[in-house]
Amino acid sequence: MARPQKHRIVGFNPNTRYFKPRGIPMGELGKIRLTLDEFEAIRLADLQGLSHAQAGNKMGVSRATFSRIIQNARKTIADALINGKAISIEGGNYKIICSDRTFICTDCDNRWEETSGTGRLAGCPFCYSPNIGRISK
């Protein structure tokens, strides 16, 4: 009997759950699934630039397990890009643990926190400038 899989810790709940090539009707596209733990692996390694050991630690898995997750994720994304398939972001063995997000306004240097899941911000709540950025923790 196989050992049960550990839940992978996901620190980001994507607002978008589907990507497809532009200009091709859904009925003509193949579909491929990217799991949320694979999505998180791409975010940690490729977007945030963490090492496999650091990213594995954040996800609550070993470096070797993280390497397998990221390898599967990259293969899925490559298949979709090369073969013109839609990507559905769903499923997997994960537990979402989102923390508050910290933002800074580049015009007035105001810093504030927003809870996860509130969506994209329009601007600074103090000066209303759209020139804001997220501070990584």
C-alpha positions in Angstrom: 0.0 0.0 0.0 1.4 3.4 -0.9 2.1 6.0 1.7 -0.6 8.8 1.9 0.5 12.1 0.3 1.1 15.0 2.6 -0.9 18.2 2.0 1.2 20.8 0.3 1.0 24.3 1.8 -0.2 26.8 -0.7 0.3 30.5 0.3 -1.6 32.1 -2.6 -5.1 31.6 -3.9 -5.2 32.5 -7.6 -8.0 34.7 -8.8 -7.7 33.3 -12.3 -8.4 29.6 -12.7 -8.2 29.2 -16.4 -5.9 30.2 -19.3 -6.4 29.6 -23.0 -4.8 30.7 -26.2 -6.4 33.8 -27.6 -8.6 33.6 -30.6 -9.3 29.9 -30.5 -12.8 28.8 -29.4 -12.9 26.5 -26.4 -14.5 23.7 -28.4 -11.4 23.5 -30.5 -8.9 23.4 -27.7 -7.5 20.5 -25.7 -7.5 21.0 -21.9 -4.7 20.3 -19.5 -4.8 20.5 -15.6 -2.3 22.3 -13.5 -2.9 21.5 -9.8 -2.8 24.2 -7.2 0.3 22.8 -5.6 2.1 22.8 -9.0 0.9 26.4 -9.5 2.4 27.3 -6.1 5.7 25.6 -7.0 5.9 27.8 -10.2 5.1 30.9 -8.1 7.8 30.1 -5.5 10.6 28.9 -7.8 10.1 30.9 -11.0 8.4 34.1 -9.8 9.9 34.6 -6.4 13.3 32.9 -7.3 13.5 30.6 -4.3 15.7 27.6 -4.3 14.1 24.1 -4.3 15.0 23.7 -0.7 13.5 27.0 0.4 10.4 26.5 -1.7 10.0 23.0 -0.4 10.2 24.2 3.1 7.5 26.8 2.4 5.2 24.1 1.0 5.9 21.7 3.8 7.6 19.1 1.6 11.2 17.9 1.0 13.5 19.4 -1.6 13.2 16.2 -3.7 9.4 16.3 -3.6 9.4 19.9 -4.5 11.7 19.1 -7.5 9.2 16.5 -8.7 6.2 19.0 -8.3 8.0 21.8 -10.2 9.1 19.3 -12.9 5.5 18.2 -13.5 4.3 21.8 -13.4 6.8 22.9 -16.0 6.0 19.9 -18.2 2.2 20.8 -18.0 2.8 24.4 -18.9 5.2 23.5 -21.8 2.6 21.1 -23.2 -0.1 23.8 -23.1 2.2 26.4 -24.8 3.6 24.1 -27.4 0.4 22.3 -28.3 -2.0 25.1 -27.9 -4.0 23.7 -24.9 -6.1 25.5 -22.3 -4.8 25.3 -18.7 -7.2 24.7 -15.9 -5.8 25.4 -12.4 -7.6 23.1 -10.1 -7.3 20.2 -7.7 -4.2 18.7 -6.1 -3.4 17.8 -2.6 -3.0 21.1 -0.8 -4.0 23.3 2.1 -4.3 27.1 1.5 -2.7 29.2 4.2 -2.9 32.8 3.1 -1.6 35.6 5.2 -2.3 39.3 5.0 -0.7 41.2 2.1 1.3 44.3 2.8 1.3 47.2 0.2 3.3 50.4 -0.2 2.4 53.5 -2.2 5.3 54.8 -4.2 3.9 58.3 -4.2 3.3 58.9 -0.5 5.1 56.0 1.1 1.9 54.9 2.9 2.0 51.2 4.0 -1.0 49.1 4.8 -2.3 45.5 5.0 -5.1 43.9 3.2 -6.5 40.4 3.9 -6.0 37.8 1.2 -8.8 37.3 -1.3 -9.8 40.9 -1.5 -8.7 41.1 -5.2 -6.6 43.7 -7.0 -6.4 47.1 -5.4 -7.3 50.2 -7.3 -4.9 52.5 -5.4 -3.6 53.8 -2.2 -6.3 54.4 0.4 -4.6 57.5 1.7 -3.7 59.5 -1.5 -5.6 57.4 -4.1 -2.6 57.0 -6.3 -2.6 53.9 -8.5 1.2 53.6 -8.0 1.2 50.9 -5.4 3.3 47.7 -4.9 3.2 44.7 -2.8 5.9 44.1 -0.2 7.1 40.5 0.1 7.4 39.1 3.6 
